Amino acid sequence: MQFLYFSNMKHEKENRNNMQNTMLPNYSLRDGFVLFDGNNHRYYNADALAALVWNLIQQPRTLGEIRDAIVEHFGLDAEVAENDALHLLRQLEDEGLIEADSSR
């Protein structure tokens, strides 16, 4: 079995260089937040689940770790939580906001 670690480290490195990617007010995990990607000049509105995942991946995490946190926080079934997390992570990766790293 191959583990993927998801993190937003790609943009963290860019932030140190140009400060163009900014997370606007992180109201709370319940409310979500708005993320501005200065490289693409786009805003992303994140719901509570996306906010939880985004906060988790400030450090590299496995899909299993993310799933377990969603189950604990929202009380979802593990399979539903994993599917929701994977869908969100793929969207974030497609937008270039995160990276999946299988080299660990």
Secondary structure, DSSP 8 states (H G I E B T S, - for coil): ----EEESHHHHHHHHHH--EEEEEEEETTTEEEEEETTTTEEEEE-HHHHHHHHHTTS-EEHHHHHHHHHHHH---HHHHHHHHHHHHHHHHHTTS-EEE---
